Amino acid sequence: MHRIVVLASEGVLPFELSIATRLFGSAFDEKGQPLYEVMTCSPDGRPVRTASDFTIVVAHDASILGTADTVIIPAAEHHADITGPERLSKELAAALALVPSSARLASICLASYALAAAGLLDGHRATTHWNRTEHFRAAFPAVDVEVDVLYVQSGRIFTSAGAAAGVDLCLQLIRTDHGSRIANDVARRCVIPPWRDGGQAQYVERPVPIADDASTSATRAWALRHLGRPLPVAALAEHATMSRRTFTRRFRSEVGLSVGEWLTRQRIDLARTLLETTRLSIDQVAEQAGFGSAFTLRDHFRASLGTSPSRYRRSFHE
């Protein structure tokens, strides 16, 4: 069974701490058996003061990290102060050193500071909470910081943006391990969306749109029902009864992605579902998902997921 170990440090934020246990603990196979074992530790095994008005007692010390398949580090209130190796506590540094090189390593929100201070993000793409990205970039120039995303994968290391983006990241790890059906089952059990559009750009403070700027949400819902057909920006703008310029500006403001980027993500997600749940040929999947040809589907699949549609189907077909 895949072992998830959550490393809690002083001042841990309770919501972020709970994400891994809640989501991975809600993943079951078709026989109702758990797919993950989730364990929580602190650097020394002692109780951990949270950022709220209570303390938690953990069952393990950092030695359990050496047995992990995936390590999750939730944010703590002091993490943004760890702006270099000299600010990383000896206990936390020693704990991170115990993580096997074969294990996935994921940070939630500001916990990316701890990974960066330990040198684990040097040369990697990473993200953190939107209101700290410039601070993070200045503190760790060796890290390639991405701003307008909910989470980033760079090799075996995953980083997520603000608190709820940790939910998106954990769902993506489940989706990677067991496919969309299991991830969607987990989302339903936890009453959360299985996939959120766009990135954290949609949460950055910005002026309120002018009153006559209508939402693009109805057009996005319409597009999701018609992914198999060509969906040029002009047609989408016409559906939204906006000029093309207003539509593209409003769309990016709401979603955090260009129209083309968003459509590609939705089509890849539809193709994954079709590959997992049907026996349609690759050509038929490409047509129904709106890619037009198997060649285009393969190209986008490899760019997005690092694999081919055929290999994906072999891994995740029900």
BELWOPE-V320702 format. One record per backbone hydrogen bond with DSSP energy under -1.0 kcal/mol. CO is the residue of the C=O (numbers start at 1). NH is the residue of the N-H. If there is no record, write none. Layout:
# BELWOPE-V320702
((CO	NH) (CO	NH))
This chain:
# BELWOPE-V320702
((2	37) (3	69) (3	70) (4	39) (5	72) (6	41) (9	12) (11	77) (12	51) (13	17) (14	18) (18	22) (19	23) (20	24) (21	25) (23	26) (24	27) (27	35) (29	32) (33	29) (37	4) (39	6) (41	8) (48	56) (49	11) (54	50) (56	48) (60	42) (61	64) (62	65) (63	66) (64	67) (65	68) (69	104) (70	5) (71	106) (72	7) (73	108) (75	13) (76	79) (78	81) (79	82) (81	83) (84	87) (85	88) (89	93) (90	94) (91	95) (92	96) (93	97) (95	98) (96	99) (100	103) (104	71) (105	158) (106	73) (107	160) (108	111) (109	112) (110	113) (111	115) (112	116) (113	117) (114	118) (115	120) (116	119) (121	124) (124	144) (126	146) (129	132) (132	136) (133	137) (134	138) (135	139) (136	140) (140	143) (142	123) (143	145) (144	126) (147	149) (150	161) (152	159) (154	157) (156	105) (157	154) (158	107) (159	152) (162	165) (163	166) (164	167) (164	168) (165	169) (166	170) (167	171) (168	172) (169	173) (170	174) (171	175) (172	176) (173	177) (174	178) (175	179) (179	183) (180	184) (181	185) (182	186) (183	187) (184	188) (185	189) (186	190) (187	192) (199	202) (200	203) (210	213) (216	220) (217	221) (218	222) (219	223) (220	224) (223	226) (226	229) (232	236) (233	237) (234	238) (235	239) (236	240) (237	242) (238	241) (243	247) (244	248) (245	249) (246	250) (247	251) (248	252) (249	253) (250	254) (251	255) (252	256) (258	262) (259	263) (260	264) (261	265) (262	266) (263	267) (264	268) (265	269) (266	270) (267	271) (268	272) (269	273) (270	274) (271	275) (272	276) (273	277) (274	278) (276	318) (281	285) (282	286) (283	287) (284	288) (285	289) (286	291) (286	292) (293	297) (294	298) (295	299) (296	300) (297	301) (298	302) (299	303) (300	304) (301	305) (302	306) (308	312) (309	313) (310	314) (311	315) (312	316) (313	317))
